[in-house]
Amino acid sequence: MARILRGEIRWADLDPTRGHEQSGMRPVLILSQDVFNERSGTVIAMALTSQPQRASFPLTLELTSSALPKQSWVKISQIRTLSVERIGKRLAKVSAEELAVVIEGLNEIIGV
């Protein structure tokens, strides 16, 4: 498998899930550092959705990447550690600035 890089948006198999977790095959934004992804066998990622979101920042953030096939939102509150075996094809990559805003939103949610 090709290297999984921070800031990439990739397909991921999120099943099985419980409760209000995002499920199924869906895009995720990779947050973890490249060396972590390579050495740990896992990645830290956030689910994306194409459904318009009522919750705004810091719970969700609309992405501006024109490489995505649909208008998309990062569900900042839906952060997961996933085995690299769940990670599939690369769809796009967010800008460093957009990734920084996502991290800022996560920091607001967890109280950093």
C-alpha positions in Angstrom: 0.0 0.0 0.0 1.2 3.5 -0.7 2.2 5.7 2.2 -0.6 7.2 4.1 0.2 10.9 4.6 -1.1 13.5 7.1 -3.7 15.8 5.4 -4.9 13.2 2.9 -8.5 12.3 2.4 -8.9 8.6 1.9 -11.6 6.1 1.7 -12.0 4.0 4.9 -14.2 1.2 6.1 -15.6 2.4 9.4 -17.8 -0.7 10.1 -18.5 -2.1 12.6 -19.8 0.9 14.6 -21.9 1.6 17.6 -24.4 4.3 18.4 -23.9 7.7 16.7 -20.5 6.8 15.1 -20.1 7.4 11.3 -20.4 4.0 9.5 -19.7 2.4 6.2 -17.3 3.2 3.5 -16.6 6.9 3.7 -13.9 9.4 3.3 -11.7 10.3 6.3 -9.1 13.0 6.9 -5.8 11.6 8.1 -4.6 13.7 11.1 -1.7 11.6 12.4 1.9 12.3 11.5 3.4 10.3 8.6 6.0 8.4 10.8 3.2 7.4 13.2 1.1 6.1 10.2 4.0 4.1 8.9 5.3 2.6 12.1 2.2 2.0 14.2 0.0 0.2 11.7 -2.8 2.6 12.6 -3.9 6.2 11.7 -5.8 8.8 13.5 -8.6 10.2 11.3 -11.8 12.1 11.2 -14.9 11.1 9.3 -16.2 13.3 6.4 -19.8 13.7 5.3 -21.5 15.2 2.3 -24.7 16.0 4.2 -25.1 19.7 5.1 -24.3 20.1 8.8 -26.4 22.1 11.3 -23.5 22.1 13.8 -20.8 24.6 12.9 -17.2 25.0 13.9 -15.7 23.5 16.1 -17.9 20.4 15.6 -17.8 20.4 11.8 -15.8 22.3 9.2 -16.7 22.7 5.5 -13.8 21.8 3.3 -12.9 23.9 0.3 -10.9 21.3 -1.7 -12.0 21.3 -5.3 -10.6 17.8 -5.7 -13.5 16.3 -3.7 -16.4 15.0 -5.8 -19.0 16.5 -3.5 -19.3 19.4 -1.0 -17.9 17.9 2.2 -17.7 18.6 5.9 -15.1 17.2 8.4 -16.9 15.9 11.5 -14.3 17.1 14.0 -16.1 15.3 16.8 -15.8 11.9 14.9 -12.1 11.2 15.5 -11.0 7.6 15.4 -7.9 5.4 15.4 -8.1 3.0 12.5 -6.0 0.1 11.4 -4.2 0.9 8.1 -6.0 -2.2 6.8 -9.2 -0.1 6.8 -7.7 2.6 4.7 -8.2 2.7 0.9 -7.7 4.9 -2.1 -6.6 8.5 -1.8 -9.2 11.1 -2.8 -7.6 14.4 -2.2 -5.3 16.4 0.2 -6.3 19.4 2.3 -4.1 22.5 2.5 -1.8 23.0 5.5 -4.0 25.9 6.5 -7.2 23.9 6.4 -5.6 21.1 8.4 -4.5 23.7 11.0 -8.1 24.9 11.4 -9.3 21.3 11.9 -6.7 20.8 14.6 -7.8 24.1 16.2 -11.4 22.8 16.3 -10.3 19.5 17.9 -8.3 21.5 20.5 -11.5 23.5 21.3 -13.5 20.4 21.8 -11.0 18.6 24.0 -10.1 21.8 25.9 -6.5 22.4 25.0 
